[in-house]
Amino acid sequence: MVKKSPAITQTPVEDLTYEQAFAELEGIVTLLEQEQTELEATIAWFERGQALAKRCQDLLDKAEMRVRTLGVDTAGGEPEEV
């Protein structure tokens, strides 16, 4: 029986929100931990997982920059170190 993971999509990684990318990444990790599948499919999942992890990190970096910028705007000076 073939299991289908609802968390894995064909949506381009750059179009995903943080929450969507993270949920899909979790699904891929689960599949890679549990599934016995062909090498090519495993490599494809791994590559997509790497892209999703990068997307999540990029979005977190942008959010951190926005928070730091807001700290400067409201404080009128340098942001505090977090």
Backbone as JSON Lines, residues from 0, in Angstrom:
{"i":0,"aa":"M","n":[0.84,-1.18,0.0],"ca":[0.0,0.0,0.0],"c":[0.89,1.24,0.0]}
{"i":1,"aa":"V","n":[0.58,2.22,-0.84],"ca":[1.35,3.44,-0.95],"c":[0.72,4.5,-0.06]}
{"i":2,"aa":"K","n":[1.54,5.07,0.81],"ca":[1.07,6.16,1.67],"c":[1.24,7.47,0.94]}
{"i":3,"aa":"K","n":[0.29,8.36,1.1],"ca":[0.4,9.69,0.5],"c":[0.41,10.7,1.63]}
{"i":4,"aa":"S","n":[1.4,11.57,1.62],"ca":[1.5,12.59,2.65],"c":[0.81,13.86,2.18]}
{"i":5,"aa":"P","n":[-0.2,14.32,2.89],"ca":[-0.9,15.53,2.48],"c":[-0.06,16.78,2.66]}
{"i":6,"aa":"A","n":[1.02,16.71,3.44],"ca":[1.82,17.89,3.71],"c":[2.76,18.24,2.55]}
{"i":7,"aa":"I","n":[3.05,17.29,1.68],"ca":[4.0,17.53,0.6],"c":[3.25,17.97,-0.65]}
{"i":8,"aa":"T","n":[3.65,19.12,-1.18],"ca":[2.97,19.72,-2.33],"c":[3.94,19.88,-3.49]}
{"i":9,"aa":"Q","n":[3.41,20.3,-4.59],"ca":[4.23,20.64,-5.76],"c":[4.37,22.15,-5.91]}
{"i":10,"aa":"T","n":[3.86,22.89,-4.93],"ca":[3.94,24.35,-4.96],"c":[5.4,24.79,-4.95]}
{"i":11,"aa":"P","n":[5.76,25.74,-5.8],"ca":[7.14,26.24,-5.76],"c":[7.5,26.73,-4.36]}
{"i":12,"aa":"V","n":[8.67,26.39,-3.9],"ca":[9.1,26.71,-2.54],"c":[8.99,28.2,-2.27]}
{"i":13,"aa":"E","n":[9.37,29.02,-3.24],"ca":[9.37,30.47,-3.03],"c":[7.96,31.06,-2.87]}
{"i":14,"aa":"D","n":[6.93,30.28,-3.18],"ca":[5.55,30.75,-3.02],"c":[4.94,30.36,-1.68]}
{"i":15,"aa":"L","n":[5.66,29.59,-0.87],"ca":[5.12,29.11,0.39],"c":[5.34,30.1,1.52]}
{"i":16,"aa":"T","n":[4.38,30.18,2.42],"ca":[4.57,30.95,3.65],"c":[5.48,30.15,4.57]}
{"i":17,"aa":"Y","n":[5.9,30.77,5.65],"ca":[6.74,30.06,6.62],"c":[6.02,28.83,7.15]}
{"i":18,"aa":"E","n":[4.78,29.0,7.53],"ca":[4.01,27.9,8.11],"c":[3.83,26.75,7.12]}
{"i":19,"aa":"Q","n":[3.56,27.07,5.88],"ca":[3.39,26.04,4.86],"c":[4.71,25.3,4.61]}
{"i":20,"aa":"A","n":[5.8,26.06,4.49],"ca":[7.1,25.46,4.24],"c":[7.52,24.57,5.41]}
{"i":21,"aa":"F","n":[7.29,25.04,6.63],"ca":[7.68,24.27,7.8],"c":[6.87,22.98,7.91]}
{"i":22,"aa":"A","n":[5.56,23.07,7.64],"ca":[4.71,21.88,7.7],"c":[5.14,20.86,6.65]}
{"i":23,"aa":"E","n":[5.45,21.33,5.47],"ca":[5.9,20.42,4.42],"c":[7.26,19.8,4.78]}
{"i":24,"aa":"L","n":[8.14,20.6,5.34],"ca":[9.44,20.09,5.76],"c":[9.27,19.0,6.82]}
{"i":25,"aa":"E","n":[8.38,19.21,7.77],"ca":[8.1,18.18,8.77],"c":[7.6,16.9,8.11]}
{"i":26,"aa":"G","n":[6.74,17.03,7.11],"ca":[6.23,15.86,6.4],"c":[7.33,15.1,5.69]}
{"i":27,"aa":"I","n":[8.24,15.82,5.09],"ca":[9.36,15.18,4.39],"c":[10.27,14.47,5.38]}
{"i":28,"aa":"V","n":[10.54,15.1,6.5],"ca":[11.39,14.46,7.51],"c":[10.74,13.15,7.97]}
{"i":29,"aa":"T","n":[9.44,13.19,8.21],"ca":[8.73,11.98,8.63],"c":[8.83,10.9,7.57]}
{"i":30,"aa":"L","n":[8.62,11.26,6.32],"ca":[8.73,10.28,5.23],"c":[10.13,9.7,5.13]}
{"i":31,"aa":"L","n":[11.13,10.56,5.23],"ca":[12.51,10.08,5.12],"c":[12.88,9.16,6.28]}
{"i":32,"aa":"E","n":[12.28,9.39,7.43],"ca":[12.56,8.54,8.59],"c":[11.84,7.2,8.51]}
{"i":33,"aa":"Q","n":[10.67,7.16,7.88],"ca":[9.84,5.97,7.93],"c":[9.79,5.16,6.64]}
{"i":34,"aa":"E","n":[9.88,5.8,5.52],"ca":[9.65,5.12,4.25],"c":[10.86,4.35,3.74]}
{"i":35,"aa":"Q","n":[10.57,3.24,3.12],"ca":[11.57,2.49,2.36],"c":[11.19,2.72,0.91]}
{"i":36,"aa":"T","n":[11.94,3.55,0.22],"ca":[11.58,3.92,-1.13],"c":[12.82,3.95,-2.02]}
{"i":37,"aa":"E","n":[12.59,4.16,-3.27],"ca":[13.67,4.18,-4.25],"c":[14.63,5.34,-3.97]}
{"i":38,"aa":"L","n":[15.86,5.13,-4.34],"ca":[16.91,6.12,-4.09],"c":[16.57,7.46,-4.73]}
{"i":39,"aa":"E","n":[16.11,7.46,-5.97],"ca":[15.81,8.72,-6.66],"c":[14.72,9.53,-5.94]}
{"i":40,"aa":"A","n":[13.69,8.85,-5.46],"ca":[12.62,9.54,-4.73],"c":[13.15,10.11,-3.42]}
{"i":41,"aa":"T","n":[13.98,9.35,-2.75],"ca":[14.57,9.8,-1.49],"c":[15.43,11.04,-1.72]}
{"i":42,"aa":"I","n":[16.22,11.01,-2.77],"ca":[17.07,12.17,-3.09],"c":[16.2,13.39,-3.42]}
{"i":43,"aa":"A","n":[15.13,13.19,-4.17],"ca":[14.24,14.3,-4.52],"c":[13.6,14.9,-3.27]}
{"i":44,"aa":"W","n":[13.15,14.04,-2.35],"ca":[12.57,14.54,-1.1],"c":[13.61,15.3,-0.29]}
{"i":45,"aa":"F","n":[14.83,14.76,-0.24],"ca":[15.9,15.4,0.5],"c":[16.2,16.78,-0.09]}
{"i":46,"aa":"E","n":[16.28,16.88,-1.41],"ca":[16.55,18.16,-2.07],"c":[15.45,19.17,-1.79]}
{"i":47,"aa":"R","n":[14.2,18.71,-1.86],"ca":[13.07,19.61,-1.56],"c":[13.14,20.04,-0.1]}
{"i":48,"aa":"G","n":[13.49,19.12,0.77],"ca":[13.63,19.46,2.19],"c":[14.68,20.52,2.43]}
{"i":49,"aa":"Q","n":[15.8,20.42,1.72],"ca":[16.85,21.44,1.84],"c":[16.33,22.8,1.38]}
{"i":50,"aa":"A","n":[15.6,22.82,0.28],"ca":[15.05,24.08,-0.24],"c":[14.04,24.66,0.74]}
{"i":51,"aa":"L","n":[13.22,23.79,1.34],"ca":[12.24,24.26,2.32],"c":[12.91,24.82,3.56]}
{"i":52,"aa":"A","n":[13.97,24.16,4.02],"ca":[14.7,24.65,5.2],"c":[15.31,26.02,4.91]}
{"i":53,"aa":"K","n":[15.85,26.19,3.7],"ca":[16.41,27.49,3.32],"c":[15.32,28.55,3.27]}
{"i":54,"aa":"R","n":[14.16,28.2,2.72],"ca":[13.03,29.14,2.65],"c":[12.62,29.57,4.06]}
{"i":55,"aa":"C","n":[12.51,28.62,4.96],"ca":[12.14,28.94,6.35],"c":[13.17,29.88,6.97]}
{"i":56,"aa":"Q","n":[14.45,29.58,6.78],"ca":[15.5,30.42,7.35],"c":[15.46,31.82,6.75]}
{"i":57,"aa":"D","n":[15.26,31.92,5.45],"ca":[15.19,33.24,4.8],"c":[14.02,34.05,5.35]}
{"i":58,"aa":"L","n":[12.86,33.41,5.52],"ca":[11.7,34.12,6.05],"c":[11.91,34.53,7.5]}
{"i":59,"aa":"L","n":[12.56,33.69,8.29],"ca":[12.87,34.06,9.67],"c":[13.85,35.22,9.72]}
{"i":60,"aa":"D","n":[14.85,35.21,8.83],"ca":[15.81,36.32,8.77],"c":[15.12,37.64,8.43]}
{"i":61,"aa":"K","n":[14.19,37.58,7.47],"ca":[13.44,38.79,7.09],"c":[12.59,39.28,8.25]}
{"i":62,"aa":"A","n":[11.95,38.36,8.95],"ca":[11.11,38.74,10.09],"c":[11.98,39.37,11.19]}
{"i":63,"aa":"E","n":[13.14,38.79,11.44],"ca":[14.04,39.35,12.46],"c":[14.47,40.77,12.08]}
{"i":64,"aa":"M","n":[14.77,40.97,10.8],"ca":[15.18,42.3,10.34],"c":[14.04,43.31,10.53]}
{"i":65,"aa":"R","n":[12.83,42.88,10.25],"ca":[11.68,43.77,10.44],"c":[11.51,44.14,11.9]}
{"i":66,"aa":"V","n":[11.66,43.16,12.79],"ca":[11.53,43.42,14.22],"c":[12.62,44.37,14.68]}
{"i":67,"aa":"R","n":[13.84,44.16,14.21],"ca":[14.95,45.05,14.57],"c":[14.68,46.47,14.05]}
{"i":68,"aa":"T","n":[14.17,46.57,12.83],"ca":[13.86,47.87,12.26],"c":[12.77,48.57,13.06]}
{"i":69,"aa":"L","n":[11.75,47.83,13.48],"ca":[10.7,48.4,14.31],"c":[11.27,48.86,15.64]}
{"i":70,"aa":"G","n":[12.23,48.14,16.19],"ca":[12.86,48.54,17.44],"c":[13.6,49.85,17.29]}
{"i":71,"aa":"V","n":[14.25,50.06,16.16],"ca":[14.96,51.31,15.9],"c":[13.96,52.44,15.73]}
{"i":72,"aa":"D","n":[12.89,52.2,14.97],"ca":[11.89,53.23,14.7],"c":[11.2,53.7,15.98]}
{"i":73,"aa":"T","n":[10.85,52.78,16.85],"ca":[10.11,53.17,18.05],"c":[11.02,53.69,19.14]}
{"i":74,"aa":"A","n":[12.26,53.24,19.2],"ca":[13.18,53.67,20.25],"c":[13.97,54.91,19.83]}
{"i":75,"aa":"G","n":[14.03,55.14,18.52],"ca":[14.77,56.29,18.03],"c":[16.28,56.11,18.09]}
{"i":76,"aa":"G","n":[16.72,54.9,18.3],"ca":[18.16,54.63,18.37],"c":[18.45,53.23,17.89]}
{"i":77,"aa":"E","n":[19.56,52.71,18.35],"ca":[19.96,51.36,17.97],"c":[19.09,50.33,18.68]}
{"i":78,"aa":"P","n":[18.76,49.24,17.99],"ca":[17.97,48.18,18.64],"c":[18.8,47.46,19.69]}
{"i":79,"aa":"E","n":[18.1,46.96,20.7],"ca":[18.77,46.17,21.72],"c":[19.13,44.82,21.13]}
{"i":80,"aa":"E","n":[20.21,44.25,21.65],"ca":[20.62,42.92,21.21],"c":[19.65,41.9,21.78]}
{"i":81,"aa":"V","n":[19.17,41.0,20.92],"ca":[18.18,40.01,21.33],"c":[18.85,38.76,21.82]}
